[in-house]
Amino acid sequence: MVRSISALADRLLSRLVPAGHADAASCYYEQCGARHSRYCCYYPDDGVTICGSCVYRP
């Protein structure tokens, strides 16, 4: 289940990341509230961290 959520988050983030970004050095879930988190990826070439929406995670 977690793997499928992670794959979905990767696909969603790939649509948000502007063209020209190098591959992410690290991607992780960041807590953004009680039982809520968002999926973030750090792009070292640009010094940018891009995060998805804060969503409920049971």
BELZI-V129495 format. One record per helix or strand of 3 or more residues. SS is the DSSP state (hx for helix, st for strand). FROM is the first residue (numbers start at 1). LEN is the number of residues. If there is no record, write none. Layout:
ss=SS from=FROM len=LEN
ss=SS from=FROM len=LEN
This chain:
ss=hx from=2 len=15
ss=st from=26 len=8
ss=st from=36 len=8
ss=st from=48 len=4
